[in-house]
Amino acid sequence: MIGEAPGGVDVHTANASRIYDYMLGGKDNFAADREAAEQIVRVFPESRDGVRRNREFLGKVVRYLAAEVGIRQFVDIGAGLPTANNVHQVAHSVAPDARTVYVDNDPVVCVHGRALLAKTATVAMVNGDVRKPEDIHAKVTQTGLVDWSRPVGLLMMAVLHFVDEPQEHVAKLREMVAPGSYLGITHLTVTGERGGDTERLRQIYSRANMPVTPRPAEEIARLFGDFEPVPSALFIPPYLVERFGSLGSGGVARKP
């Protein structure tokens, strides 16, 4: 996408999905995205590595759910642009019959994603917003790939900090999944010692297509409700949890 703008794409306003893509070393980004990303790196020098570690975390979660738990259907909300080691690719490396539905509220991301995923029968991408859980449920159902009466891997990685007051929406999504389902979340944090840096991060994203709201780790933990936590050491070593604690938090939990 570098140097070539599809019709209808605003190349002058930084886009959260394209910032993430650039941080991962992707090519689906423009000058405004790269400039915003470099501003973020100046504020949080660990952020580029943090984005890559977030992607590793996602991959380890999917591999664990497919290989150790037997999950065969995944719903990835706030999926962003397809890149390396996507959810369906990791799941297929363990179970070729695994099914994945990606959900994103950016229509351009969805068009691009559908084009890239068109030849994979066990994968779909739908336009949906985490603030409309019932709509997501309906659209995912329409793909024919997910049976909500059976356990699902519900993933919301690096998306909820773009949502005002996400607790109620996530609670509804937790209600929709069957017992034995798993919820994976990562989220930008705010801490007292890095409060000024976090405010500058907010300002950068306020000029992009999505304002961002980092939250305290305790508030992020409440997003899991009464789900049973899975030990985080299965997916990320403790030293990385400490290293990135001022940047992000999250985890994985199982519905009883």
BAMARVO-305755 format. One record per residue: residue number from 1; x, y, z of N, C-alpha, C, O in turn. Coordinates in steps of 0.001 Angstrom, whole numbers, m for minus. Each point is the difference from the previous one (the first is absolute). Example, Ala and Ser with C-alpha at 12.3 -4.5 7.8 and 13.67 -1.06 7.14 Angstrom:
REM residues 2
[pt 1,[13190,m5690,7800],[m890,1190,0],[900,1200,0],[1036,m19,665]]
[pt 2,[m1386,1069,m1385],[820,1190,60],[m770,1090,730],[509,1108,169]]
END
This chain:
REM residues 256
[pt 1,[824,m1198,0],[m824,1198,0],[863,1255,0],[m470,1086,m339]]
[pt 2,[1756,m1244,727],[899,1147,14],[78,592,m1403],[306,m692,m971]]
[pt 3,[m597,2020,890],[107,686,m1272],[m1208,m158,m903],[m32,604,m1072]]
[pt 4,[m956,m1385,1456],[m1175,m211,m849],[m1229,m50,886],[m104,m869,865]]
[pt 5,[m828,1785,m1069],[m1174,107,849],[m1232,m520,m717],[m387,561,m1025]]
[pt 6,[m254,m1632,1537],[m1266,m456,m573],[m1060,1087,123],[74,859,879]]
[pt 7,[m1061,m908,m1771],[m1062,988,38],[m709,43,1334],[m289,m1041,589]]
[pt 8,[4,2253,m104],[m724,164,1252],[864,m30,1244],[m518,162,1105]]
[pt 9,[1833,m365,m1249],[888,m66,1153],[559,1385,299],[553,659,m881]]
[pt 10,[m701,m222,2136],[566,1272,444],[1456,m241,385],[285,m574,1051]]
[pt 11,[632,1015,m1907],[1423,m255,258],[623,1073,873],[1153,m124,412]]
[pt 12,[m1909,1179,m127],[554,1131,749],[m268,m89,1501],[622,717,785]]
[pt 13,[m1543,m1592,m384],[m301,m198,1418],[532,m1359,421],[m305,m1016,m626]]
[pt 14,[1105,999,1691],[554,m1267,479],[m1132,m938,402],[m1021,430,537]]
[pt 15,[1215,m1699,m803],[m1003,m1032,258],[581,m1013,973],[1126,m463,m183]]
[pt 16,[m1889,114,1223],[513,m875,1054],[463,m1346,m554],[1042,m510,412]]
[pt 17,[m1802,m70,m1338],[377,m1292,m569],[1296,106,m799],[837,m901,41]]
[pt 18,[m679,2003,m764],[1198,157,m818],[1218,361,860],[1124,m371,m335]]
[pt 19,[m1341,1089,1436],[1094,254,950],[516,m1331,536],[1207,m228,76]]
[pt 20,[m2133,m639,290],[349,m1331,517],[753,m794,m1068],[1000,m656,292]]
[pt 21,[m1491,721,m1527],[645,m691,m1104],[1436,485,m168],[909,m810,m182]]
[pt 22,[m698,2113,239],[1347,551,m146],[907,m464,1129],[1158,m349,m230]]
[pt 23,[m1687,345,1448],[782,m444,1156],[447,m1457,m160],[1051,m399,502]]
[pt 24,[m1867,m386,m1210],[327,m1408,m226],[938,m202,m1185],[426,m1119,m283]]
[pt 25,[m111,2215,m407],[862,m116,m1172],[m755,m245,m1277],[588,m410,m1001]]
[pt 26,[m1908,657,1015],[m817,m220,m1180],[110,1116,m1024],[690,996,220]]
[pt 27,[m1379,m1173,m1345],[44,971,m1094],[m1347,655,m269],[m115,815,m915]]
[pt 28,[m896,m1154,1690],[m1338,562,m214],[m170,1263,835],[m825,43,912]]
[pt 29,[1613,987,m1230],[m36,1240,768],[465,1158,m874],[577,m199,m1069]]
[pt 30,[m841,1416,1549],[355,1211,m732],[837,917,882],[244,m300,1169]]
[pt 31,[191,1410,m1734],[907,901,706],[m587,477,1333],[713,79,1000]]
[pt 32,[m2009,238,m986],[m621,477,1242],[34,m1067,1088],[171,314,1178]]
[pt 33,[m333,m1567,m1570],[47,m1105,964],[1407,m178,544],[196,m206,1198]]
[pt 34,[783,289,m2095],[1382,m175,421],[451,1138,907],[731,m218,966]]
[pt 35,[m1167,1424,m1280],[351,1144,840],[m586,m144,1399],[687,245,993]]
[pt 36,[m1970,m648,m912],[m634,m202,1302],[698,m1105,785],[213,121,1206]]
[pt 37,[143,m1205,m1908],[675,m1116,661],[1342,435,570],[351,m383,1116]]
[pt 38,[401,1175,m1863],[1300,457,488],[m164,953,1185],[842,19,897]]
[pt 39,[m1913,766,m886],[m286,848,1159],[m276,m852,1234],[453,317,1099]]
[pt 40,[m1193,m1392,m1292],[m293,m919,1109],[1288,m618,531],[184,m116,1211]]
[pt 41,[706,m279,m2117],[1266,m619,408],[850,992,797],[708,m391,928]]
[pt 42,[m779,1668,m1290],[778,992,760],[m533,148,1419],[764,262,930]]
[pt 43,[m2071,m429,m763],[m605,98,1335],[215,m1282,793],[405,32,1162]]
[pt 44,[m685,m1168,m1815],[180,m1321,610],[1000,m783,m855],[m409,m711,m918]]
[pt 45,[1707,825,1198],[996,m692,m829],[m218,m1509,m90],[429,m638,m961]]
[pt 46,[m1099,70,1968],[m240,m1444,2],[m1226,m394,m818],[m319,m1185,m101]]
[pt 47,[m374,2167,m485],[m1284,m300,m637],[141,m859,m1255],[m851,m853,m253]]
[pt 48,[1902,1057,m536],[156,m808,m1211],[169,m1471,371],[m629,m880,m589]]
[pt 49,[1488,629,1574],[167,m1375,462],[m1276,m481,676],[m349,m1177,m84]]
[pt 50,[m343,2088,752],[m1248,m370,667],[m1045,m486,m981],[m705,m970,277]]
[pt 51,[592,1632,m1425],[m950,m429,m1032],[355,m1396,m501],[m881,m836,m201]]
[pt 52,[2152,593,3],[432,m1320,m480],[m218,m1072,1066],[m373,m1130,m312]]
[pt 53,[607,1494,1562],[m254,m954,1084],[m1495,m273,131],[m406,m1114,332]]
[pt 54,[m412,2134,m593],[m1445,m194,22],[m411,m1014,m1067],[m861,m850,227]]
[pt 55,[1495,957,m1389],[m297,m943,m1082],[446,m1415,369],[m681,m977,m311]]
[pt 56,[1832,881,977],[469,m1308,465],[m972,m576,1027],[m306,m1192,m14]]
[pt 57,[m168,2057,897],[m965,m421,1026],[m1241,m580,m669],[m474,m1071,379]]
[pt 58,[m49,1781,m1372],[m1170,m476,m735],[261,m1381,m597],[m830,m901,123]]
[pt 59,[1968,739,m762],[321,m1280,m614],[88,m1130,1011],[m473,m1108,m254]]
[pt 60,[1081,1390,1404],[134,m1027,1034],[m1352,m370,592],[m247,m1161,326]]
[pt 61,[m629,2157,m189],[m1344,m271,514],[m755,m904,m964],[m597,m993,415]]
[pt 62,[622,1331,m1697],[m721,m799,m1003],[562,m1416,m55],[m756,m970,m51]]
[pt 63,[2074,851,62],[617,m1329,m54],[m398,m823,1229],[m314,m1184,m120]]
[pt 64,[327,1806,1289],[m393,m698,1231],[m1454,m454,m81],[m314,m1144,327]]
[pt 65,[m569,2032,m761],[m1420,m340,m58],[m266,m1116,m1012],[m831,m876,242]]
[pt 66,[1532,908,m1365],[m207,m1030,m1018],[656,m1319,388],[m594,m1062,m187]]
[pt 67,[1812,1116,725],[769,m1220,255],[m298,m629,1351],[m93,m1223,107]]
[pt 68,[m58,2044,924],[m138,m525,1361],[m1445,m109,457],[m322,m850,831]]
[pt 69,[m543,1688,m1357],[m1384,44,472],[m971,m581,m1011],[m1087,m448,364]]
[pt 70,[1475,454,m1642],[m872,m559,m1028],[m993,975,m593],[m982,m420,m613]]
[pt 71,[1215,1727,780],[m887,992,m610],[158,m63,m1524],[1114,m48,m521]]
[pt 72,[m2231,50,m165],[17,m104,m1460],[m699,1168,m693],[m154,m4,m1221]]
[pt 73,[m269,1006,1997],[m613,1170,m615],[440,1247,775],[7,26,1231]]
[pt 74,[354,991,m1990],[552,1220,565],[m730,1214,m563],[m331,48,m1185]]
[pt 75,[84,937,2059],[m553,1283,m420],[968,1071,477],[188,190,1202]]
[pt 76,[428,510,m2153],[1021,1000,294],[m599,1383,m250],[m144,427,m1145]]
[pt 77,[m204,266,2230],[m656,1308,m93],[1050,1101,48],[868,12,872]]
[pt 78,[m961,914,m1824],[1025,1032,m117],[1242,m565,m652],[1124,309,396]]
[pt 79,[m1340,m1141,m1403],[1091,m784,m587],[1035,852,m715],[1177,m359,m31]]
[pt 80,[m1595,1490,m549],[935,809,m766],[366,m648,m1317],[m649,m945,m447]]
[pt 81,[1696,1465,m167],[434,m501,m1299],[659,m1366,124],[789,m215,920]]
[pt 82,[m1090,m713,m1821],[707,m1290,12],[1498,222,m158],[436,830,m798]]
[pt 83,[347,m1581,1571],[1452,116,m54],[581,m1394,190],[m693,m989,m237]]
[pt 84,[1940,891,655],[614,m1318,202],[m580,m676,1235],[m373,662,968]]
[pt 85,[301,m1992,m1016],[m464,m795,1146],[m1373,445,493],[m191,255,1189]]
[pt 86,[m745,m165,m2100],[m1371,323,359],[m616,m1138,802],[524,m1114,24]]
[pt 87,[m1644,1408,633],[m662,m987,853],[m271,m1282,m771],[304,m1090,487]]
[pt 88,[m872,1204,m1683],[m353,m1224,m735],[1231,m794,m400],[m45,m1229,m53]]
[pt 89,[1147,1919,m231],[1221,m701,m388],[584,m788,1171],[424,m1144,m161]]
[pt 90,[m408,1765,1334],[499,m696,1187],[m913,m1175,337],[475,m1099,290]]
[pt 91,[m1793,1335,m329],[m948,m1075,301],[130,m1147,m996],[m34,m1168,389]]
[pt 92,[181,1491,m1663],[113,m1036,m1028],[1286,m808,129],[44,m1161,m407]]
[pt 93,[998,1761,967],[1249,m744,194],[m181,m1129,1006],[779,m953,21]]
[pt 94,[m1809,1064,810],[m324,m1037,988],[m1174,m846,m480],[26,m1228,81]]
[pt 95,[m1059,1911,m585],[m1242,m678,m402],[m494,602,m1314],[m609,1070,14]]
[pt 96,[853,m1718,m1134],[m400,541,m1305],[m1493,279,m126],[m413,771,m866]]
[pt 97,[m408,m1396,1727],[m1439,215,m84],[m475,1168,870],[m1197,282,47]]
[pt 98,[2108,394,633],[m395,1120,858],[m607,1119,m838],[422,241,m1131]]
[pt 99,[m1415,439,1697],[m713,1061,m701],[205,1336,723],[7,60,1230]]
[pt 100,[159,997,m2010],[283,1321,571],[m861,1050,m668],[m118,34,m1225]]
[pt 101,[m488,830,2040],[m692,1180,m522],[673,1235,584],[79,172,1217]]
[pt 102,[402,675,m2108],[592,1272,404],[m1084,1076,m16],[m870,16,m871]]
[pt 103,[943,882,1852],[m978,1081,111],[760,1320,133],[923,111,807]]
[pt 104,[m1315,887,m1601],[607,1328,136],[m1042,1044,m399],[m870,m261,m831]]
[pt 105,[973,1444,1434],[m987,1036,m304],[478,993,m1052],[m693,972,m301]]
[pt 106,[1878,m1217,m257],[529,860,m1057],[m350,m632,m1346],[533,m1060,m329]]
[pt 107,[m1419,1685,m462],[m432,m609,m1261],[1144,m248,m973],[m16,m986,m737]]
[pt 108,[1019,1878,726],[1137,m175,m901],[808,m1226,412],[441,m770,m853]]
[pt 109,[m247,588,2155],[686,m1187,509],[m751,m1261,m414],[607,m992,m402]]
[pt 110,[m1936,1042,503],[m802,m1178,m349],[105,m342,m1478],[126,m1170,m359]]
[pt 111,[m176,2176,m495],[125,m247,m1441],[1361,m609,m309],[101,m976,m743]]
[pt 112,[931,1555,1314],[1358,m496,m226],[141,m1421,540],[593,m866,m645]]
[pt 113,[m1149,637,1847],[85,m1320,607],[m730,m1057,m803],[512,m1104,m184]]
[pt 114,[m1706,1429,m295],[m764,m969,m798],[758,m375,m1267],[m14,m1157,m418]]
[pt 115,[674,2135,m192],[753,m286,m1223],[1148,m964,287],[256,m913,m784]]
[pt 116,[432,1112,1900],[1133,m849,337],[m426,m1393,460],[746,m966,m159]]
[pt 117,[m1944,868,727],[m446,m1260,593],[m987,m763,m883],[m509,m1049,395]]
[pt 118,[246,1572,m1577],[m1092,m518,m827],[136,m1481,m344],[m1010,m681,m178]]
[pt 119,[2230,174,81],[206,m1375,m452],[18,m1018,1139],[236,m1186,m231]]
[pt 120,[m483,1643,1459],[43,m903,1147],[m1420,m252,490],[m628,889,575]]
[pt 121,[124,m2093,m800],[m1409,m305,259],[m362,19,1478],[m1165,196,346]]
[pt 122,[2139,m397,527],[m285,m60,1438],[207,1339,693],[71,60,1227]]
[pt 123,[26,1009,m2005],[267,1332,548],[m976,1007,m607],[m335,m81,m1182]]
[pt 124,[m116,1027,2000],[m850,1088,m489],[363,1277,739],[585,m35,1083]]
[pt 125,[m939,1160,m1684],[181,1296,657],[m1294,777,m104],[m584,110,m1078]]
[pt 126,[132,438,2218],[m1254,754,23],[230,1373,604],[892,202,823]]
[pt 127,[m1721,729,m1255],[41,1348,555],[m860,33,1254],[m1212,m203,m67]]
[pt 128,[1834,457,1201],[m729,22,1258],[732,826,1037],[1206,225,m101]]
[pt 129,[m1943,221,1093],[534,882,1037],[m243,m630,1361],[m1113,m435,298]]
[pt 130,[2150,385,528],[m124,m624,1326],[m1090,663,824],[m526,m617,926]]
[pt 131,[174,1855,m1240],[m1066,702,724],[m1392,m474,m407],[m1003,450,554]]
[pt 132,[946,m1367,m1532],[m1268,m577,m447],[110,m1522,15],[67,m628,m1057]]
[pt 133,[m48,28,2261],[209,m1448,105],[m1022,m834,m748],[354,m1004,m619]]
[pt 134,[m1627,1405,666],[m1039,m777,m673],[226,m17,m1509],[m236,m1014,m657]]
[pt 135,[692,2137,114],[280,77,m1434],[1166,m914,m364],[m35,m685,m1022]]
[pt 136,[1064,679,1863],[1133,m905,m233],[m478,m1447,30],[363,m799,m864]]
[pt 137,[m1175,468,1857],[m519,m1370,132],[m739,m419,m1276],[199,m1099,m518]]
[pt 138,[m1049,1996,27],[m801,m315,m1183],[875,m165,m1240],[m178,m947,m766]]
[pt 139,[1116,1859,570],[833,m44,m1202],[946,m1200,16],[228,m631,m1032]]
[pt 140,[318,322,2203],[870,m1178,100],[m806,m1265,m275],[476,m911,m677]]
[pt 141,[m1701,858,1204],[m878,m1152,m246],[m269,m170,m1481],[m9,m1123,m503]]
[pt 142,[m212,2230,m205],[m317,m42,m1423],[1122,m587,m850],[m252,m488,m1102]]
[pt 143,[1474,527,1595],[1110,m581,m769],[m95,m1520,m56],[569,m625,m894]]
[pt 144,[m1286,29,1845],[m107,m1452,66],[1238,m690,544],[92,m1227,m40]]
[pt 145,[855,1995,544],[1258,m572,469],[44,m223,1512],[818,m777,493]]
[pt 146,[m1693,1455,235],[57,m61,1470],[m1340,m472,554],[m1055,531,m348]]
[pt 147,[1118,m1532,1212],[m1156,m506,740],[132,505,1428],[814,m504,774]]
[pt 148,[m1622,1504,m430],[128,640,1311],[m381,m928,1147],[268,320,1158]]
[pt 149,[m884,m1453,m1451],[m362,m941,1061],[1192,m851,432],[m87,m750,972]]
[pt 150,[1195,869,m1696],[1222,m739,317],[1106,971,396],[m65,1180,m343]]
[pt 151,[1086,m1663,1065],[1062,902,459],[685,738,m1149],[227,m555,m1075]]
[pt 152,[92,1808,1334],[627,869,m989],[1172,721,647],[m7,270,1201]]
[pt 153,[1001,35,m2002],[1085,871,440],[m344,1420,m394],[65,352,m1178]]
[pt 154,[m432,474,2157],[m422,1385,m239],[1188,909,290],[469,64,1137]]
[pt 155,[17,631,m2146],[1225,777,109],[m282,1484,m190],[m667,402,m953]]
[pt 156,[1186,403,1875],[m112,1457,m108],[1354,596,361],[199,527,1094]]
[pt 157,[706,m624,m2027],[1376,405,228],[235,1435,m462],[m212,328,m1168]]
[pt 158,[649,514,2085],[363,1385,m321],[m1132,752,m696],[237,750,m947]]
[pt 159,[m1462,m952,1420],[m1140,692,m613],[m840,763,1021],[m543,1056,m323]]
[pt 160,[426,m1567,1545],[m939,590,957],[444,1366,507],[m822,758,514]]
[pt 161,[2100,m429,m647],[423,1359,393],[m479,1046,m1014],[168,1199,224]]
[pt 162,[m759,m1643,m1328],[m625,923,m949],[m1506,143,243],[m704,627,m792]]
[pt 163,[220,m1206,1881],[m1439,m22,288],[m280,716,1320],[631,m288,1017]]
[pt 164,[m1576,1219,m1041],[m463,637,1235],[m857,m989,784],[m900,m626,m561]]
[pt 165,[1173,488,1832],[m818,m833,894],[m261,m1391,m598],[m1147,m314,m318]]
[pt 166,[2163,m514,161],[m191,m1298,m653],[m591,m1085,889],[m387,m1054,m506]]
[pt 167,[305,1277,1809],[m378,m1076,921],[m1336,m648,m378],[m99,m1226,m49]]
[pt 168,[m909,2027,m215],[m1332,m540,m305],[7,m794,m1302],[m635,m1050,m94]]
[pt 169,[1350,1550,m906],[38,m685,m1298],[709,m1349,122],[m453,m1002,m553]]
[pt 170,[1570,990,1285],[739,m1247,163],[m812,m988,833],[40,m1205,m248]]
[pt 171,[m779,1718,1238],[m843,m880,816],[m1043,m706,m866],[m268,m1184,200]]
[pt 172,[m318,1896,m1155],[m993,m616,m887],[645,m1066,m883],[m588,m1051,m255]]
[pt 173,[1794,1336,m204],[704,m991,m820],[352,m1233,829],[m49,m1122,m502]]
[pt 174,[402,1327,1760],[281,m1148,875],[m1244,m856,167],[92,m1226,50]]
[pt 175,[m1253,1862,37],[m1256,m741,153],[m310,m822,m1250],[m621,m1058,94]]
[pt 176,[1043,1530,m1245],[m362,m638,m1265],[762,m1293,m267],[m470,m848,m758]]
[pt 177,[1643,689,1372],[812,m1181,m308],[m358,m1146,936],[m460,219,1121]]
[pt 178,[675,m1438,m1592],[m344,m1209,749],[1004,m261,1122],[1146,440,m81]]
[pt 179,[m1567,m1150,1124],[963,m452,1020],[1149,m758,m655],[m195,m734,m969]]
[pt 180,[1385,920,1507],[1185,m602,m607],[664,898,m1018],[1055,m339,m537]]
[pt 181,[m1667,1493,265],[603,978,m895],[1115,755,719],[70,9,1229]]
[pt 182,[793,618,m2009],[1117,765,553],[m29,1430,m531],[m357,244,m1153]]
[pt 183,[738,692,2017],[64,1411,m359],[1442,475,138],[611,m151,1059]]
[pt 184,[m66,728,m2138],[1343,565,29],[m57,1494,m241],[m634,453,m953]]
[pt 185,[1295,323,1812],[m24,1468,m91],[1403,540,222],[716,m470,884]]
[pt 186,[m315,1466,m1689],[1123,863,344],[m477,1437,m116],[m902,300,m782]]
[pt 187,[1515,598,1571],[m543,1349,157],[1110,926,465],[814,m379,842]]
[pt 188,[m775,1592,m1383],[952,999,469],[m299,386,1443],[m1160,137,388]]
[pt 189,[2212,35,398],[m163,342,1409],[385,1453,270],[635,664,m820]]
[pt 190,[m1040,m202,1987],[464,1282,520],[515,m244,1412],[m664,m646,811]]
[pt 191,[1847,1166,m527],[594,m129,1328],[432,1381,484],[206,921,m790]]
[pt 192,[m76,m804,2106],[357,1290,571],[1334,523,m473],[142,1193,m268]]
[pt 193,[857,m2086,159],[1344,454,m352],[139,379,m1470],[939,707,m363]]
[pt 194,[m1853,m1163,m486],[69,331,m1433],[m1238,779,m437],[m341,10,m1183]]
[pt 195,[m328,638,2125],[m1227,718,m326],[190,1073,m1054],[m847,166,m877]]
[pt 196,[1967,574,954],[266,1046,m986],[215,m566,m1387],[m472,561,m988]]
[pt 197,[1193,m1686,912],[217,m649,m1295],[m1317,m507,m581],[m242,101,m1203]]
[pt 198,[m602,m645,2074],[m1290,m510,m467],[m859,1132,m546],[m716,m186,m984]]
[pt 199,[781,1366,1616],[m764,1141,m492],[484,412,m1387],[m814,337,m860]]
[pt 200,[2120,m358,632],[522,319,m1331],[m440,m1048,m1020],[m268,323,m1157]]
[pt 201,[196,m1584,1598],[m510,m1057,m877],[m1445,290,m395],[m372,m158,m1163]]
[pt 202,[m439,582,2127],[m1392,364,m294],[m60,1089,m1065],[m817,m62,m919]]
[pt 203,[1686,1057,1049],[m8,1127,m931],[340,m445,m1413],[m588,485,m967]]
[pt 204,[1532,m1404,846],[364,m509,m1334],[m1190,m707,m641],[m315,232,m1167]]
[pt 205,[m343,m1096,1940],[m1140,m739,m550],[m1212,904,m225],[m843,m308,m843]]
[pt 206,[740,1408,1572],[m1130,918,m199],[51,642,m1375],[m1020,459,m514]]
[pt 207,[2202,m425,m80],[146,539,m1352],[m138,m1089,m1061],[m7,285,m1198]]
[pt 208,[m104,m1533,1649],[m210,m1123,m919],[m1498,m263,m123],[m818,829,398]]
[pt 209,[462,m1997,m957],[m1417,m272,m240],[m725,m518,1232],[m1226,m117,m12]]
[pt 210,[1975,m204,1098],[m623,m548,1207],[687,534,1243],[1197,m225,182]]
[pt 211,[m1932,937,690],[566,369,1295],[276,m1256,823],[m662,m1021,m185]]
[pt 212,[1633,1092,1087],[382,m1160,791],[m182,307,1492],[221,1128,441]]
[pt 213,[m625,m2139,324],[m210,152,1434],[725,m1119,746],[m600,m1039,277]]
[pt 214,[1879,1231,54],[682,m983,850],[m676,m67,1364],[m566,992,462]]
[pt 215,[620,m2165,192],[m685,m188,1283],[924,m696,1002],[951,m677,m391]]
[pt 216,[m1236,846,1681],[782,m714,1016],[m171,m1510,m149],[m1036,m477,m462]]
[pt 217,[2066,m263,859],[m27,m1459,m138],[m1189,m610,741],[m575,m986,m460]]
[pt 218,[200,1570,1613],[m1127,m535,770],[m1303,115,m777],[m848,m889,74]]
[pt 219,[683,1974,m815],[m1212,180,m805],[m11,m961,m1181],[m1052,m515,m379]]
[pt 220,[2212,279,m195],[105,m953,m1109],[m358,m1405,477],[m683,m745,m703]]
[pt 221,[1146,387,1900],[m284,m1330,552],[m1496,m230,158],[m463,m1135,m116]]
[pt 222,[m305,2200,381],[m1452,m155,188],[m715,m342,m1300],[m1150,m441,27]]
[pt 223,[1810,637,m1158],[m617,m343,m1283],[m252,m1502,m127],[m821,m426,m813]]
[pt 224,[1523,m376,1612],[m169,m1448,m63],[m1168,m501,846],[m338,m1182,m50]]
[pt 225,[m280,2073,824],[m1150,m404,803],[320,m1161,914],[1014,11,699]]
[pt 226,[m1897,m1038,m704],[196,m1163,860],[691,m1156,m722],[0,m1127,496]]
[pt 227,[592,1401,m1671],[742,m1042,m701],[1226,m401,833],[534,804,763]]
[pt 228,[m107,m2037,m920],[1119,m534,783],[1330,317,m688],[208,m415,m1140]]
[pt 229,[693,1137,1804],[1269,388,m641],[864,m1213,m355],[54,m982,740]]
[pt 230,[607,1074,m1870],[1001,m979,m413],[1365,608,325],[208,1182,m273]]
[pt 231,[726,m1940,845],[1302,572,365],[665,723,m1170],[194,m580,m1069]]
[pt 232,[150,1838,1278],[573,799,m1084],[1370,m499,m440],[426,256,m1126]]
[pt 233,[271,m975,2022],[1330,m510,m343],[m44,m988,m1165],[1031,m274,m613]]
[pt 234,[m2206,m261,302],[m136,m884,m1160],[213,756,m1310],[332,m599,m1023]]
[pt 235,[m524,1913,1062],[23,792,m1224],[1068,1085,m17],[424,437,m1070]]
[pt 236,[11,m3,2239],[985,1081,72],[816,m158,1275],[m578,m159,1074]]
[pt 237,[1909,199,m1160],[814,m185,1201],[m135,1184,960],[m228,1128,m438]]
[pt 238,[365,m1376,1739],[m189,1058,1004],[854,1241,m236],[m449,1113,275]]
[pt 239,[1677,m1280,m781],[862,1180,m175],[m569,944,m1057],[204,1212,77]]
[pt 240,[m928,m1767,m1077],[m631,860,m1001],[m1240,676,558],[m295,1142,m351]]
[pt 241,[m433,m1833,1215],[m1149,624,672],[470,1227,761],[m647,1047,m37]]
[pt 242,[1773,m1175,728],[544,1129,759],[508,1094,m930],[m230,1186,238]]
[pt 243,[923,m1593,m1299],[572,982,m913],[m1064,865,m663],[171,1212,m138]]
[pt 244,[m1269,m1842,m271],[m1029,722,m739],[m1196,410,867],[m1035,411,m525]]
[pt 245,[1176,m522,1846],[m1120,306,893],[m499,1434,m115],[m1184,260,213]]
[pt 246,[2070,674,m545],[m425,1398,m130],[m597,275,m1372],[m514,1091,m242]]
[pt 247,[575,m2066,m656],[m525,178,m1350],[m1287,m789,m238],[m929,497,m637]]
[pt 248,[877,m1734,1154],[m1179,m813,m279],[m220,m1085,1031],[889,m334,783]]
[pt 249,[m2092,m208,m800],[m383,m1086,908],[m1032,m863,m719],[m504,365,m1062]]
[pt 250,[202,m1507,1656],[m997,m877,m614],[56,m1386,584],[514,m211,1098]]
[pt 251,[m1053,m740,m1853],[1,m1371,479],[m969,m861,m767],[m545,396,m1031]]
[pt 252,[342,m1599,1568],[m904,m986,m585],[m803,m622,1134],[536,m254,1078]]
[pt 253,[m1814,11,m1318],[m840,m606,1042],[m1042,m907,m657],[m357,174,m1166]]
[pt 254,[m117,m1140,1941],[m931,m1025,m478],[m1387,189,621],[m127,276,1193]]
[pt 255,[m897,m427,m2014],[m1362,66,523],[m334,m1325,677],[79,m1048,m641]]
[pt 256,[m455,1070,1935],[m302,m1254,714],[m1191,m721,m612],[m387,m1067,477]]
END
